[in-house]
Amino acid sequence: MVTLLLRGAAALVSEGMAGEIADGGLFARDGVIEKVGPAADLPTDADEIVEAHGGVVTPGLVNTHHHLFQNFTRAVPAGVDAPLFGWLRALYPIWARLGPEHIRVSTLVGLGELALSGATTVADHLYLFPNGARLDDAIDAARETGIRLHATRGAMSIGESDGGLPPDALVESEAAILRDSARVVDAFHDSTPGAMLRVGLAPCSPFSVSRDLMRDAAALAREKGVMLHTHLAENAEDVAYSLERFGCRPGQYAEDLGWIGADVWHAHCVKLDADEIRLFAHSETGVAHCPCSNCRLGSGIAPVRAMLDAGVRVGLGVDGSASNDSADLMAEARQAMLLQRVANGAEALKTREALSLATAGGASVLGRDDLGSLAPGKRADFVVWPTDYDGAAGAWDPVAALVLCAPVRARHVYVEGRAVVRDGRVVSFDYGGALRRHRELASELRA
């Protein structure tokens, strides 16, 4: 039985929107929190003692949508000023040259970068498998990092010659997709509380897979008891494609194919209308909001305030490192807050509400009732944030400063009671070595 004591936080944010504890800490045993409270209410000894040194402690951040492989193609000239479809067309030929090592190394680098921003759980959407790459490559890498991974087996089956967006060389047969989807779920999915690895099924988008594959993937996921994920209503082009190709809006498309429910979450949803928002709320369908990527690609401002008011479950996602060019989940919380205020006024999304989207909101979207807050019975996933960094000089409210002030790197990050980041450095695996190999592989791709 391994015990851990965290103590000395200026503020411990136990629930995201409320419940901040002064001089706070927590006590955990074997990765599970047993007690949360001020120092006077906690044990005084444990196998490991983590000193917060007056920092702010939050639950670990939950990233509900990412494409880790894309960190090989940041700031590619042909795509830097393009909207979604043009950006994809510029990058598909480069992604076609990736292989198993690229998937492995990009996963290591991406998870390390996300950990430094406070992320402890990451949902990754891998939807192309060129040159022998498999979802297994990402899963094997993630196991080295100590970060929780929700690995989704993505797919593209409709190439350019059949009216889709991706080149034919990057699509798979639908029979092969379904076979491999069943294989990876059977091999890797862990449904138990505290699971470090879960698997979902994630056909890429309405413009890259058939309606039949969407239906069949939904049936397979429900047979296997796993979640479903895809891109939906990302921008005006996406909606226009749905209307022209399917004769309906994206929400109707999703409903017709069985893609709504508590076991489904959609990425982006920038262009959902009022009826679609009500549909998502009524069906408990989740949304991964990716504000920085939406800005970068000019996709628009997602109606997050309207979603939350209607009762839609919303979490935050970084999205691909090539459509965001960063992987910082706290930056997403800040951007989400700012965009809603631009669209709806200064009180549209409060700082603590934005922080809650990054923690409890993301955990809810991924179906993780064991994560997202710091309370007895929850897993010991937490972040210690400094308050003495330059960008927060003069800040009066240290919790609001996490969202409002200049970007901050985590001081300590723990997952399941085990250190991933300590004193601002990744310690759970050889992050420096992964970065060095990443630079070599990226240089080869550019050449």
C-alpha positions in Angstrom: 0.0 0.0 0.0 1.7 3.2 -1.2 0.6 6.4 0.3 1.0 10.0 -0.9 0.5 13.3 0.9 0.2 16.6 -0.9 0.3 19.7 1.3 0.9 23.4 1.4 -1.2 24.7 -1.5 -2.3 28.3 -1.3 -5.5 27.1 -2.9 -6.6 23.6 -3.8 -9.4 23.6 -6.4 -11.3 20.5 -5.5 -14.3 20.7 -7.9 -13.4 23.3 -10.6 -16.2 25.8 -10.1 -16.1 25.8 -6.3 -14.6 24.2 -3.3 -11.3 26.0 -3.1 -9.4 25.0 0.0 -6.8 27.4 1.6 -3.6 25.7 2.9 -5.0 22.7 1.1 -3.8 19.2 0.4 -4.8 15.6 -0.2 -3.9 12.1 1.0 -4.0 9.2 -1.4 -3.4 5.5 -1.2 -2.5 3.3 -4.2 -3.5 6.1 -6.6 -6.9 6.8 -5.0 -7.7 9.9 -3.0 -8.8 9.2 0.6 -9.0 12.7 2.1 -8.9 16.3 0.8 -8.8 19.3 3.1 -6.7 21.9 4.9 -3.4 20.7 6.5 -4.9 20.4 9.9 -7.3 17.7 8.7 -4.7 15.6 6.8 -2.2 12.9 8.0 1.3 14.2 8.6 3.2 11.4 7.0 3.2 9.3 3.9 5.5 7.2 1.7 5.8 10.3 -0.6 5.3 13.9 0.4 4.7 16.5 -2.3 5.2 20.1 -1.2 3.0 22.6 -3.0 5.0 25.5 -1.7 2.1 27.9 -1.9 1.1 27.0 -5.4 -2.4 26.3 -6.8 -3.5 22.7 -7.0 -6.1 21.6 -9.6 -7.4 18.3 -10.8 -5.4 17.0 -13.8 -6.6 18.5 -17.1 -8.5 16.3 -19.5 -7.8 16.7 -23.3 -10.8 15.4 -25.2 -9.5 15.7 -28.8 -6.1 15.5 -30.2 -4.1 14.2 -33.3 -0.7 13.6 -31.8 0.8 12.5 -35.1 0.4 16.0 -36.4 3.2 17.5 -34.4 5.5 16.6 -37.3 3.7 19.2 -39.5 3.5 22.4 -37.6 3.6 25.6 -39.6 3.8 23.9 -43.0 4.0 26.8 -45.4 1.3 25.5 -47.8 -1.2 25.3 -44.9 -0.5 28.2 -42.6 -3.1 30.5 -44.1 -5.6 28.0 -45.4 -9.1 27.1 -44.0 -9.9 23.5 -43.0 -10.3 21.8 -46.4 -7.3 23.6 -48.0 -5.2 22.9 -45.0 -6.0 19.2 -45.1 -5.2 19.0 -48.8 -1.8 20.6 -48.2 -1.0 18.1 -45.4 -2.3 14.8 -46.6 0.6 14.2 -48.9 3.1 14.7 -46.1 1.1 12.5 -43.7 1.2 9.8 -46.3 5.0 9.5 -45.7 4.6 8.7 -42.0 5.3 5.3 -40.6 5.3 3.4 -37.3 8.2 5.3 -35.8 6.6 8.6 -36.6 3.4 7.5 -34.7 5.5 6.3 -31.8 7.7 9.4 -31.5 5.0 11.9 -32.1 3.0 10.3 -29.3 5.9 10.5 -26.8 6.6 14.1 -27.7 2.9 15.2 -27.7 2.1 13.6 -24.4 5.2 15.1 -22.8 4.3 18.5 -24.1 0.7 18.1 -22.9 1.9 16.9 -19.4 3.8 20.1 -19.0 0.6 22.0 -19.6 -1.1 20.0 -16.9 -2.8 17.4 -19.0 -3.1 14.0 -17.3 -5.7 12.3 -19.6 -5.6 12.6 -23.4 -8.0 11.4 -26.1 -6.1 10.9 -29.3 -7.8 10.5 -32.7 -5.5 8.6 -35.0 -7.3 8.1 -38.4 -4.6 7.3 -40.9 -2.2 4.3 -40.9 0.3 4.7 -43.8 3.3 2.4 -44.3 2.4 -0.2 -41.8 1.6 2.2 -38.9 -1.0 0.9 -36.4 -2.8 2.2 -33.4 -0.6 -0.2 -31.4 2.4 2.2 -32.1 0.7 5.0 -30.2 -0.6 2.8 -27.4 2.9 1.3 -26.8 4.4 4.8 -26.6 1.7 6.1 -24.3 2.4 3.3 -21.9 5.9 4.6 -21.3 4.7 8.1 -20.4 2.4 7.5 -17.4 -0.3 9.6 -19.0 -3.8 8.2 -19.3 -4.7 7.6 -23.0 -8.1 7.3 -24.7 -6.9 5.9 -28.0 -9.5 6.1 -30.7 -9.2 3.9 -33.8 -10.0 6.4 -36.5 -10.5 5.7 -40.2 -10.9 7.1 -43.7 -12.6 5.1 -46.4 -13.8 7.5 -49.0 -11.0 8.9 -51.2 -10.9 11.7 -53.8 -12.0 9.4 -56.6 -15.2 8.6 -54.7 -16.0 12.2 -53.8 -14.2 12.3 -50.4 -11.4 14.7 -49.4 -8.4 12.5 -48.6 -6.2 11.1 -51.4 -7.0 7.5 -52.3 -3.7 6.3 -51.0 -4.7 7.1 -47.4 -8.0 5.3 -47.3 -8.7 1.8 -46.1 -11.4 -0.7 -47.1 -14.3 -0.7 -44.7 -14.0 -4.4 -44.0 -10.4 -4.0 -42.9 -11.3 -1.0 -40.7 -14.0 -2.9 -38.9 -11.7 -6.0 -38.4 -8.9 -3.9 -36.9 -11.3 -1.9 -34.8 -12.6 -5.1 -33.2 -9.0 -6.3 -32.8 -7.7 -3.2 -30.9 -10.7 -3.0 -28.6 -10.3 -6.7 -27.7 -6.5 -6.3 -27.2 -6.3 -3.0 -25.3 -9.5 -1.5 -23.9 -9.8 -1.4 -20.1 -13.2 -0.4 -18.7 -12.2 -0.6 -15.1 -12.1 2.4 -12.8 -8.6 4.1 -12.9 -7.9 2.6 -16.4 -4.8 4.0 -17.9 -5.9 3.0 -21.4 -9.3 3.0 -23.1 -10.1 2.5 -26.7 -12.9 4.1 -28.8 -14.0 4.0 -32.4 -13.6 7.1 -34.5 -14.4 7.2 -38.2 -12.7 10.5 -39.2 -15.5 12.7 -40.6 -18.6 12.8 -42.8 -16.4 13.8 -45.7 -14.0 10.9 -45.4 -16.1 7.8 -44.6 -19.4 6.3 -45.8 -22.7 6.3 -44.0 -22.5 2.5 -43.9 -19.2 2.7 -42.0 -20.6 5.2 -39.6 -23.6 2.8 -38.9 -21.4 -0.2 -38.7 -18.8 1.5 -36.4 -21.7 2.6 -34.0 -23.0 -1.0 -33.9 -19.6 -2.4 -33.2 -18.8 0.1 -30.5 -22.0 -0.7 -28.7 -21.4 -4.4 -29.1 -18.0 -3.9 -27.5 -19.1 -1.4 -24.9 -16.7 1.5 -26.1 -17.3 5.1 -27.0 -17.7 6.8 -30.4 -16.0 9.9 -31.7 -15.8 11.9 -34.9 -15.5 15.4 -36.3 -18.8 17.2 -36.8 -20.0 20.6 -38.0 -16.5 22.0 -37.8 -17.0 24.9 -40.3 -19.3 26.3 -43.0 -17.7 24.0 -45.6 -18.4 21.0 -43.4 -22.1 21.9 -43.1 -22.3 22.7 -46.9 -20.8 19.3 -47.7 -23.4 17.6 -45.4 -26.3 19.4 -47.0 -25.1 18.7 -50.6 -24.0 15.1 -50.0 -26.6 13.9 -47.5 -29.4 16.3 -47.8 -29.4 17.2 -44.1 -27.5 19.1 -41.5 -24.7 17.5 -39.4 -26.9 16.9 -36.4 -29.5 15.1 -38.4 -26.8 13.1 -40.1 -25.5 12.0 -36.7 -28.9 11.1 -35.3 -29.9 9.1 -38.4 -26.7 7.0 -38.1 -26.9 6.3 -34.4 -24.2 8.8 -33.5 -25.9 10.5 -30.5 -26.0 9.4 -26.9 -23.9 9.4 -23.7 -21.4 7.1 -25.4 -20.7 9.6 -28.2 -18.6 12.8 -28.3 -18.1 15.0 -31.3 -15.2 17.3 -32.0 -15.6 21.0 -32.8 -19.4 21.5 -33.4 -18.7 25.1 -34.3 -21.8 25.3 -36.5 -24.4 23.5 -34.5 -27.8 25.4 -34.6 -30.3 25.7 -31.9 -32.1 22.4 -32.8 -28.9 20.5 -32.9 -27.9 21.8 -29.5 -31.2 20.7 -28.1 -30.7 17.3 -29.7 -27.2 16.9 -28.1 -28.5 18.0 -24.7 -31.5 15.7 -24.7 -29.4 12.7 -25.9 -26.4 13.5 -23.5 -24.1 13.7 -26.5 -20.7 15.2 -25.6 -18.7 17.9 -27.4 -14.9 18.5 -27.6 -14.4 22.2 -27.9 -11.1 23.2 -29.6 -11.0 27.0 -29.6 -7.4 27.6 -30.7 -7.7 25.3 -33.7 -11.1 26.9 -34.6 -9.4 30.3 -34.6 -6.3 29.1 -36.5 -8.4 27.7 -39.3 -11.0 30.5 -39.3 -13.8 28.0 -38.5 -15.7 30.3 -36.2 -16.8 30.6 -32.6 -18.5 27.5 -31.2 -21.8 28.2 -29.4 -20.4 27.0 -26.1 -22.4 29.3 -23.9 -25.6 28.1 -25.6 -24.5 24.4 -25.2 -23.7 24.8 -21.5 -27.0 26.6 -20.9 -28.9 23.8 -22.7 -27.1 21.1 -20.6 -24.7 19.8 -23.2 -21.6 18.1 -21.8 -18.6 20.1 -23.0 -14.9 19.5 -22.6 -11.8 21.1 -24.1 -9.5 19.7 -26.8 -6.2 20.9 -28.2 -6.9 19.3 -31.6 -4.1 18.5 -34.0 -0.7 20.1 -33.3 -0.7 21.1 -37.0 -4.0 23.0 -36.8 -3.2 24.6 -33.4 0.6 24.6 -33.6 0.7 24.1 -29.9 -0.4 21.6 -27.3 -1.3 23.5 -24.2 -4.6 22.7 -22.5 -4.6 25.6 -20.1 -4.2 27.9 -23.2 -7.4 26.3 -24.5 -9.2 27.2 -21.3 -8.1 30.8 -21.7 -9.1 30.9 -25.4 -12.5 29.3 -24.7 -13.2 32.0 -22.1 -12.1 34.8 -24.4 -14.1 33.7 -27.4 -17.3 33.3 -25.5 -16.8 36.8 -24.1 -16.1 38.3 -27.5 -19.3 36.6 -28.8 -21.6 37.0 -25.8 -20.2 39.6 -23.4 -17.8 39.8 -20.5 -19.7 37.5 -18.2 -20.4 34.8 -20.8 -17.8 32.4 -19.5 -16.2 32.9 -16.1 -12.6 32.0 -15.3 -13.4 29.1 -13.0 -16.0 27.9 -15.5 -13.3 27.7 -18.2 -11.1 25.8 -15.7 -14.0 23.4 -15.0 -14.3 22.7 -18.8 -10.7 21.6 -18.7 -11.2 19.2 -15.8 -14.6 18.0 -14.8 -16.1 18.9 -18.2 -13.5 16.8 -20.0 -13.9 13.9 -17.7 -17.6 13.9 -18.2 -17.3 13.9 -21.9 -15.0 10.9 -21.9 -17.2 9.0 -19.5 -14.7 9.1 -16.6 -16.5 9.5 -13.4 -13.3 8.6 -11.6 -11.5 11.7 -12.9 -12.0 15.5 -13.1 -12.1 16.5 -9.5 -10.2 16.1 -6.3 -12.4 14.2 -3.8 -12.3 11.0 -1.9 -12.7 8.0 -4.2 -11.3 9.9 -7.2 -8.0 9.0 -8.8 -5.0 10.9 -7.6 -4.5 12.9 -10.8 -3.5 16.5 -9.9 -1.4 19.4 -10.9 0.6 21.8 -8.8 0.9 25.2 -10.5 3.4 27.9 -9.5 2.2 31.3 -8.4 5.6 33.0 -8.5 6.3 33.0 -12.2 6.9 36.2 -14.1 3.6 36.2 -16.0 1.6 36.2 -12.8 3.5 38.9 -11.0 0.9 41.1 -9.3 -2.0 38.7 -9.6 -4.4 38.9 -6.7 -6.5 35.8 -7.4 -4.1 32.9 -8.0 -6.8 30.6 -9.4 -8.2 33.1 -11.9 -4.5 33.9 -12.9 -4.1 30.4 -14.2 -6.7 31.2 -16.9 -6.2 35.0 -17.3 -2.4 35.5 -17.1 0.5 34.6 -19.4 1.0 30.9 -20.2 2.2 28.8 -17.2 4.0 25.5 -17.1 3.0 23.0 -14.4 5.4 22.6 -11.5 4.4 19.0 -10.6 2.0 16.7 -12.4 0.8 13.4 -10.9 -1.2 10.6 -12.5 -2.6 7.8 -10.4 -0.4 9.1 -7.6 2.8 8.8 -9.7 5.0 11.7 -10.8 5.0 12.5 -14.5 6.3 16.1 -14.1 8.4 17.2 -11.2 9.9 20.7 -10.8 8.9 21.6 -14.3 10.6 18.6 -16.0 9.1 15.4 -17.4 10.4 12.6 -15.2 8.3 9.6 -16.2 10.1 8.8 -19.5 13.0 10.1 -21.6 11.3 13.2 -23.0 14.6 14.8 -24.1 15.5 11.7 -26.1 12.1 11.6 -27.8 12.5 15.3 -28.8 15.9 14.6 -30.3 14.6 11.8 -32.4 11.5 13.9 -33.3 13.8 16.6 -34.7 15.6 14.1 -36.8 12.5 12.6 -38.2 10.9 16.0 -38.9 14.1 17.1 -40.7 13.8 14.0 -42.9 10.2 14.8 -43.7 11.1 18.3 -44.7 13.9 17.1 -46.9 
